[in-house]
Amino acid sequence: MKYDINHEQLIYPATIIRGGTSRGLYFHADEIPTLEEGQAEFLSAAEGKPDPLEIDGLGGAQIVTSKIAIVRPSKRAGADVDYTFVQVEPESDSVDYNANCGNISSGVPLFALDRGMITLPDGEQTIRIWNTNTSKMFYAQLMVKNSRAVMMGDYKIAGIPGSGAKIFLDFRDTSGAESGKLFPTGRVKDAITMEDGSKIDVTICDVANMLVYINSAAVGYKGTEPISELNANKQLFERCAEIRGKSAKLAGLVERWQDGKQLLLPPVCMVSPAQDYLSSSGVVIKSNECALIGKIVCPFDILPTFMGTGSCCFAAAANVPGTVVYEMLNNKIAASFVFGHPGGSMEVEVEAILNDDCNKIIFKRLGFGRTARKIADCSVYIKPETLKTLKTKIKVILPKNRCNLY
């Protein structure tokens, strides 16, 4: 950290990377403040808070563009780098350390190689990444040339124009990322009693990230509606907030379900049967091109694509008999789980070893392909008075299960 020439602003090195269908700021852990030194305020200022439009920073007033990766060489046996994911919430003063992000994860190997944290020979390589948010290891398989990640290729993902080199992210070792259990309640399906007396079947699954799955029909939707229609329905968000809060309580994340309403985790995933629908890119996704349709409901909007880590959780739930997702598949299990989302479709490779005890199920393979592209190496300029006056709420679930978050 240093001051600019007039000693008015603080300067920090940063890299901007488009990882999957998200965009984030990537920082070396040793070059930014620690949590104790005001890291949350620094990250908020870098994104452009307190303005919800984030015009005075590098965020984009959306969940998918207000993301951050903090990376450093790992001292942990068996890991190459440590990585912390941080979500700055555009429409609130919260800075969330609760979960990992699969899309932003795909940019971690690019950043680590570029910054010389690891050196690898040419060819297909695997980088072992320890996620400090969940205290879990995941693996990035990618092509390397001249000890840099290859970015150009012919692999395409929905929601991103053009193509790039495939980065396969394998989350097979991430069961119990938030709760310590694949199914936090010990059951593959639970019934939530809503405040209006109605009951909704849910599956709370925790692998790579914790999600709660419901049938879209339970909240009055077919699942093919455009995002604009869903985002305009305040009742939908209120109902999903109640489902999220009560699921968080069932999962042991909060004592009062009302407190869980304010969390990003576990987001509600509305699941629908396969059917023809129009993606946000204008492409018609046919019913025979996907097994199911999933839409992620965040506190303030519907995600325009789908969480990378959430896709692993989706595929895991689809492969376990008795879950809401499995039952909507007509009890079919497939090694390649292809599902539709608002931006298009996505494939997850999954191989599960089932067990009568749902929390003893393990995965031999659980992952998906992404692309990533470095957009800029830059310096972020921060006004010192912003760091002093910015109000932030740091969200960390179950800190006893976390390692040092820098």
Secondary structure, 3 states (H helix, E strand, C coil): CEECCCCCCEEEEEEEEEECCEEEEEEEHHHCCCCCCCHHHHHHHHHCCCCCCCCCCCCCCCHHHCEEEEEEECCCCCCCEEEEEEEECCCCCEEECCCCCHHHHCCHHHHHHHCCCCCCCCEEEEEEEEECCCCEEEEEEEEEECCEECCCCCECCCCCCCCECCEEEECCCCECCCCCCCCCCCCCCEEEECCCCCEEEEEEEEECCEEEEEEHHHHCCCCCCCHHHHHCCHHHHHHHHHHHHHHHHHCCCCCCHHHHCCCCCCCEEEEEECCCEECCCCCEECHHHCCEEEEEECCCCECCCCCHHHHHHHHHHHCCCCCHHHHHCCCCCCCEEEEEECCEEEEEEEEEECCCCHHHCEEEEEEEEECEEEEEEEEEEECHHHHHHCCCEEECCCHHHCCCCC
